[in-house]
Amino acid sequence: MTLLDVSELAVSYGPVRAVQGVSLSVERGEAVAILGANGAGKTSLLFAIVGVLRPVGGTVRIQGTDMTRTGPEAKLRRGLCLVPERRQVFGALCVEDNLRLGAYARRAPRGVVNAELENVYQLFPSLAARRSQAAGTLSGGEQQMLALGRGLMGKPKLLMIDEPSLGLAPAMVGAVSTALARLSASGISLLVVEQNARMALQLASRVTILERGREVMSGSADDVRDSDQLRQAYLGV
């Protein structure tokens, strides 16, 4: 079943066209990656999909329903959740309060929320050990895990993650990559924006490469891995 179907999406900042006619889809249980160098339009594409930016062209369908012009709240109710770049955790709040905020919009009973908290703690044991610690005192990798856990508390059908490896030490990149692989294996659909091609190609079954807002290649991870388009997007050769 197709959870997300994006067709010919276009985004502009005034006269500047940041995204130019990009199409992609995510099936239930699938991990899809969007690759490209800095400034390729990856984040603008995510923001347009989730409704933070209004597209100037194209369509966004969620489970077959056209939701191109709806905002983030409506899309959240339909199961789309965005984990933004640079984590954006609430630093003064403890880990557990950050996680509980992820479930706030669902108005779920406390017992249900508590059970889901335990699921997140099983996925990220380091968070369980720091549940009473202020989020701002966590390492970058732990804050990324907290942001992922907060997203999961909303019970999304599709988790959209913007640059999960950004600013992390290599060891923590590996830990976050492992966590994402476990999420994918559990059946959660993922749409991951990344500059780290190695990490994305290990995680995703299908990949779209953006260059200057344009889709230059879309295909299986195996097809993309050794492609000229991947080298061009990152090395300019």
C-alpha positions, 0 to 999 in steps of 0.5 A: 500500500502506498502511504505517500505519493509525491508528484512533480512537487515544486517549491519556491522562495520568491523568485528562487525555485528550490525544488523543481518537479520532484516525484517519489513514493513510500510504500508501507514498511519501506525505507526511502532515502533522499540524497544530495549535497548541501543546498540540493533542496532536500529539506525544502522538499520535506517541508513541502511534503509535511506542510511547513511550506506551501508548494507552488506546483505538484501534489502530495497524496497520503494513502490516496488522499490529496493533502497538498494544501493542508498543514502539518497538523492535518498531516500529523493526524494522517500519520506523517511525523517529521523529525527536524534537522538538529533535533530541536529537543526541549533542553530544559525538560527531562528526557521523559517529558520530551517523550511525553510531548510527542504523544500530546496531540493524540490525547491517548490514555496515560496507560497507553502512553506509559506502554509506548514510553517503555517501547521507546526505552527498549529501542533506546536503552541509553534514554531509559538510563537518563529519563530524569536528565535534562535533554540539553545535557545529552550528547548529540547522538542521544539528543537525536535518539530522543528526537526519534523517540519523541516522533515515535510517541505520536504513533506515525505511519511514516517517520520523516527524518531530516539529516539524522547524522548531522554533527554526530561523531562517527560512533554515534552515526553508527548507533543512530543508523542501527536504531533506524534499521531496527525501526525499519525492520519493525515495519515503520515506514521511513523517509530519510533525508541525508548527506551521508550517502553510505548511511542512507544506502545501507538503510534504504531500499530506494533512493532519490538523488537531488541536485540543485532542486532537481531529481537527477536519479531515482532507483534501488539502493544498489543501482544508485550506489555505483552511479555516475549521478551519485558521484556528480551530486557529491563530487561534481565529477 
